[in-house]
Amino acid sequence: MSLRKSGFGAVVDDDTRLVILGSLPGERSLAERRYYAHPGNGFWHLVGAVISCDLVSRDYAARLDTLRAHRIGLWDVVASAERSGSLDTAIRAHEANPLADFAASLPNLRALAFNGAKAAAIGRRQLAGQAAPDLIDLPSSSAAYAAMPLAEKASRWMSLRKFVG
């Protein structure tokens, strides 16, 4: 049985100003074919707070439409990797997504935000020496990152507001 997992395509358009980059979707997200599907993940609460909108109560398509309306995109730094389970610490032999080319393809992009330390480590390594928009490291929205309460994460995520106004 292969432990190799592949992520999803980017959710962006030409108006995207901010892209939030995770590492690689977890098991639940992969099974449901949607970003941040695990109900314990605080992503939809956090980004909803940033844009002052209740995303949790909306269906997935409406969530994505709302993000696009606020000029927010989603993607991951990892295209594929070997991983047992969902934890970022279990990612091995990863193939990175082409972030520099991706960023260059978005005419209105102002910032890339890394959702968690693993995403930041892989993404920043890829973008080293490249002309890039603002790079922002965020505390992981994952419930597995319990070292910081959700309220403190939300406070740190508010730094994204200036890019989506």
ZAKOL-370704 format. One record per residue (C-alpha): residue number from 1; z, x, y. Coordinates in steps of 0.1 Angstrom, whole numbers. Each point is the difference from the previous one (the first is absolute). Layout:
% residues N
+-----+-------+-------+-------+
! num !    c3 !    c1 !    c2 !
+-----+-------+-------+-------+
! NUM !     Z !     X !     Y !
...
+-----+-------+-------+-------+
***
This chain:
% residues 165
+-----+-------+-------+-------+
! num !    c3 !    c1 !    c2 !
+-----+-------+-------+-------+
!   1 !     0 !     0 !     0 !
!   2 !   -10 !    14 !    34 !
!   3 !    25 !     1 !    27 !
!   4 !   -27 !     5 !    26 !
!   5 !     2 !   -27 !    28 !
!   6 !   -25 !    -7 !    28 !
!   7 !     7 !   -15 !    33 !
!   8 !   -19 !   -26 !    20 !
!   9 !   -26 !     2 !    28 !
!  10 !    10 !     2 !    36 !
!  11 !     7 !   -32 !    19 !
!  12 !   -15 !     9 !    34 !
!  13 !   -28 !    -9 !    24 !
!  14 !   -15 !    16 !    32 !
!  15 !    29 !   -14 !    21 !
!  16 !    28 !    16 !   -20 !
!  17 !    23 !    20 !    22 !
!  18 !    27 !     8 !   -24 !
!  19 !    -1 !     6 !   -38 !
!  20 !    31 !     0 !   -21 !
!  21 !    -4 !    23 !   -29 !
!  22 !    20 !    -3 !   -32 !
!  23 !     0 !    24 !   -29 !
!  24 !   -14 !   -20 !   -30 !
!  25 !     6 !   -37 !    -8 !
!  26 !    28 !    -6 !   -24 !
!  27 !    -3 !   -18 !   -34 !
!  28 !     5 !   -35 !    15 !
!  29 !   -26 !     5 !    27 !
!  30 !   -25 !    15 !   -24 !
!  31 !     5 !   -30 !   -24 !
!  32 !    -4 !   -25 !    29 !
!  33 !   -27 !    20 !    17 !
!  34 !    17 !    -3 !    34 !
!  35 !    18 !    24 !    22 !
!  36 !    38 !    -1 !     1 !
!  37 !     3 !   -28 !   -26 !
!  38 !    35 !     8 !   -13 !
!  39 !    24 !   -25 !    17 !
!  40 !    26 !    28 !     4 !
!  41 !   -22 !    21 !    21 !
!  42 !     8 !    -5 !    37 !
!  43 !   -35 !     7 !    12 !
!  44 !    -9 !   -36 !    11 !
!  45 !    34 !    -4 !    17 !
!  46 !    -4 !    33 !    18 !
!  47 !   -36 !    -3 !    13 !
!  48 !     7 !   -37 !     8 !
!  49 !    29 !    12 !    23 !
!  50 !   -24 !    25 !    16 !
!  51 !   -24 !   -28 !    10 !
!  52 !    26 !   -28 !     4 !
!  53 !   -15 !   -21 !   -27 !
!  54 !    14 !   -14 !   -33 !
!  55 !   -23 !    15 !   -26 !
!  56 !    22 !    -6 !   -30 !
!  57 !    -6 !   -38 !     0 !
!  58 !   -38 !     4 !     1 !
!  59 !   -23 !     4 !   -29 !
!  60 !   -16 !    34 !    -6 !
!  61 !   -34 !    -9 !    17 !
!  62 !    18 !   -13 !    31 !
!  63 !    22 !    32 !     1 !
!  64 !   -31 !    22 !     0 !
!  65 !   -17 !   -22 !    26 !
!  66 !    30 !     2 !    22 !
!  67 !     1 !    38 !    -3 !
!  68 !   -37 !     2 !     9 !
!  69 !     6 !   -23 !    30 !
!  70 !    27 !    25 !    12 !
!  71 !   -24 !    29 !    -7 !
!  72 !    20 !    14 !   -29 !
!  73 !   -16 !    14 !   -32 !
!  74 !    14 !     9 !   -34 !
!  75 !    -9 !    27 !   -24 !
!  76 !    15 !    28 !   -22 !
!  77 !     0 !    37 !     1 !
!  78 !    -6 !     2 !   -37 !
!  79 !   -32 !   -13 !   -16 !
!  80 !    12 !     5 !   -35 !
!  81 !    28 !    18 !   -19 !
!  82 !    19 !     2 !   -32 !
!  83 !    32 !   -19 !     3 !
!  84 !    24 !   -17 !   -24 !
!  85 !    16 !   -29 !    18 !
!  86 !    -1 !    -6 !    38 !
!  87 !    21 !    28 !    15 !
!  88 !   -17 !    25 !    23 !
!  89 !    20 !    28 !   -16 !
!  90 !   -19 !    -7 !   -32 !
!  91 !   -35 !     6 !    16 !
!  92 !   -18 !    29 !   -17 !
!  93 !   -35 !    15 !     1 !
!  94 !   -10 !   -21 !    30 !
!  95 !   -34 !    -3 !    15 !
!  96 !     4 !    -6 !    37 !
!  97 !   -20 !   -25 !    21 !
!  98 !   -23 !    17 !    26 !
!  99 !    23 !    -7 !    30 !
! 100 !   -18 !    22 !    26 !
! 101 !   -34 !   -16 !    -7 !
! 102 !    17 !   -34 !    -1 !
! 103 !    17 !     5 !    34 !
! 104 !   -32 !    13 !    16 !
! 105 !   -18 !   -32 !   -12 !
! 106 !    23 !   -23 !    20 !
! 107 !   -11 !    -1 !    36 !
! 108 !    32 !   -15 !    15 !
! 109 !    26 !    17 !   -22 !
! 110 !    30 !    13 !    19 !
! 111 !    25 !     7 !   -28 !
! 112 !     6 !     5 !   -37 !
! 113 !    35 !    -9 !   -12 !
! 114 !    13 !    13 !   -33 !
! 115 !    22 !   -25 !   -19 !
! 116 !    24 !    24 !   -16 !
! 117 !     5 !    37 !    -6 !
! 118 !   -25 !     4 !   -28 !
! 119 !   -28 !   -17 !    20 !
! 120 !     9 !    23 !    30 !
! 121 !     0 !    31 !   -21 !
! 122 !   -34 !    -7 !   -16 !
! 123 !   -16 !   -14 !    31 !
! 124 !    12 !    27 !    24 !
! 125 !   -12 !    27 !   -24 !
! 126 !   -34 !   -16 !     0 !
! 127 !    -2 !    -3 !    37 !
! 128 !    13 !    35 !     8 !
! 129 !   -23 !    18 !    24 !
! 130 !   -21 !   -32 !     6 !
! 131 !    -4 !   -19 !    32 !
! 132 !    20 !   -31 !    -8 !
! 133 !    16 !   -29 !    19 !
! 134 !    38 !    -2 !     4 !
! 135 !    18 !     5 !   -34 !
! 136 !    32 !   -19 !    -5 !
! 137 !    25 !     4 !   -29 !
! 138 !    18 !   -32 !    -9 !
! 139 !    29 !    -6 !   -24 !
! 140 !   -14 !   -15 !   -32 !
! 141 !    -1 !   -38 !    -2 !
! 142 !     8 !     3 !   -37 !
! 143 !    33 !   -14 !   -13 !
! 144 !     2 !    32 !   -20 !
! 145 !     7 !    18 !    32 !
! 146 !    35 !   -14 !     5 !
! 147 !    13 !    29 !    20 !
! 148 !    -8 !   -20 !    32 !
! 149 !     8 !   -36 !     5 !
! 150 !   -29 !   -24 !     9 !
! 151 !    13 !    -5 !    35 !
! 152 !    -1 !    37 !     7 !
! 153 !   -35 !     3 !   -16 !
! 154 !   -11 !   -29 !    23 !
! 155 !    13 !    19 !    31 !
! 156 !   -21 !    30 !   -10 !
! 157 !   -31 !   -21 !    -8 !
! 158 !     1 !   -14 !    36 !
! 159 !   -16 !    32 !    12 !
! 160 !   -32 !   -15 !   -13 !
! 161 !     0 !   -27 !    27 !
! 162 !   -17 !    21 !    26 !
! 163 !   -31 !     3 !   -22 !
! 164 !    -5 !   -36 !    -7 !
! 165 !     7 !   -16 !    34 !
+-----+-------+-------+-------+
***
